[in-house]
Amino acid sequence: MSRKKEKHMHDLAAIYSETKLDIPADEVWTYQVEGLKAPVIGKPVENAGRKKAIVVVILLIAIGLSIFFSVRAVHSDTYNYEQVEDGWQFCKFSNPGDITEITIDYAEGDKSKPITEIREYAFNCDDKLINITVGKDVKKIDGKSFYSVWNLQNIYVDEENPNYCDIDGVLYSKDKTEVICYPIDHDAYLREKAGIKEELWPWSENGEYGEDYINAVQTYRVPETVTKIGELAFNYANLVTVYLPEGLKTIETLAFFKSTSLANVMSYGAGGEYKSLPEGLEYIGSDAFSYDQALTYMFIPASVKYIGHHAFWDTCYKEDGEVKGVSVMNVALGENEFEGSVDTNDHWLPSYDWKLLKKTIDVNYSAQREK
């Protein structure tokens, strides 16, 4: 410590030791030191009412701001947007736990911020949403937007939207040439529409759904205008039978991914109704039918030019020493013609466990389609 600072501390101590207030005991609460304001104990405070009012107003403003920013924080956590060139992109929805319906029209509820795009995985793994409505300004919906939205029953579209539409809650392009999303739990909607209550489901003798129930709830006919089944369009769909039109050209990547109850792929058109992929089909994307073990028959028509990797992965399995599911692949073309004209990718054929190895199923070339 410097001598100057040490002297200053010494002077302060001397001052404090010499300062004494001799206050009579009966004046402790009223004594006034000369030069200071008199105590207010037992007396009304000057302008007390006004000061209390100011304090109350300040507290109310503080509480209001706190609530406002809390709500905005929750809102921000629930809906996430991003500005893009021609509007706003709906990026992410995080359900706080009680939202079952949502309309995708304006960012932050501001009509000057129209939503024009819905990003991939925007609703990923939501288990509360039942109905989604797409607004009139949406121009682009990524095929993966509604992936694994477990309880989604319907996707509706504003009638003024020039790019998309819905057919009874199933999402399509406006011209109905592409099916974009068959909601995972659409069968629940169809069950309610048919007036079938859970306790009255018509079970068959073997414990499975009855034929009438399957026809009303688990069968879907893709419109004849459709030329493309979009990416993940029927992912996890609880369907038993799907009818595809002969005008269909493309089945995109993951189109029927893990539609594990899908047992029948039927086609219809000029050739009538038949059990096969449709005549005229050209493209089968990667993992198009992966894990669909309820399938037992598959026929590849001569029109097919491309089959992606793992297109039929894990559609067969071995149980009690027997190969079940798609145990053989039926192909219309002869072997040489097929290998020369069709672009096939790794593991397009399903395989099953055989001892310590995976054994690929056989191909039945120059096959005749089942009637």
C-alpha positions, 0 to 999 in steps of 0.5 A: 500500500502506498504511503498516500493511501495508507494516510488516507485510510488512517484519516478516515478511521480517525473521523469514524472513531470520533463520530458519535450520535447521542440519541435519546432512547425515546427518539430513536425512530424520530431523531433527525440528523442536521442536514438530512430529511426527517424520518417518515416512520409513522407518517404518510409518505409524500406522493405515496399513491402516485409512487405506488401507481407508478410501481404497479404500472412498471410491474404490469409492463414488465409482466406483459413484456415477459408474457409477450416474449415467452409466447413469441419464444414458444411460437418461434419454437413451434413454427420455423420459417425462412424467406426465399426468393418468391415468398417464405419457406415453411421449414419446421413444425415442432408440436408442443403436444396439443396441435392436431390441425394446421394450415400452411398459408402465411408465415407468422400469420402475416398475410404479407408473408405468403408461404410458397414452399414446404421443406423436406422433413418439415413435419418429421415424426410428428404423432399428433397432427391429424389434418394439414391444409395447404394454402393457396400460394404454396408452389413447391412441396418436397416429397419428404415433407410428410415423412413419418407423420404417424397420425396424419389422416388428411392433407387438404388443399385450398381450392385456389391453389394452382399447383396442388389439389387433394382427392378426399384428403390425399395430396396430388399435383393440380393436374392429378398426374402425380400422387404426392402423399397418401397420409399414413393414417388415412385408413382411420379417416376412411374407417370413420367415413364408413361408420366402422367403429373399432369394436365393430371391425369385421374380423375374419375367422383367422383373426385378420380383417374381413374382406368388406373392411379391406375393400372399404378401408385398406384398398386404394385405386390410384386415378387413371390420370396419374403417371408418377407415384412420388417419393415416399408417397405411400410410406408406411401406408396401412394398405392391403391392395393398391390399384395402379393405372396402365398410364403410370410411368414412374414409381419413385424412390421409397414410394411404398417404403415399409407399407408392410400390410401391402399384399397385392399390387394390382393394375388396371386399364385396357388390359382389364384388372391384373396382378402385376406392375402396370404395362407401360411402367418404365422406372422403379426407384430405389427402395420402392417396395422395401420391407413390404413382406406381405407381398407374395407376387411381383411381375416386371413388365417388358416396358421397365427400363430402370430398377434402382438399388434395393427396390424390393429389399427385404420383401422375402424372408425365411420362416420354418425353413420356407422362403416366404414373401416374394420368393421368385421375381417374375420378369416378362423379358428373356434373360439376355434381353432383360440384361441388355435393356434394363438398367438394374442397380445393386441388390435390386432383387430381394434376398433372404438368410441362408445359413450364414449368408444372404441368398438372392431369390431366383428370377423367372425370365420370359414369365407369363403374368398371373391372371 
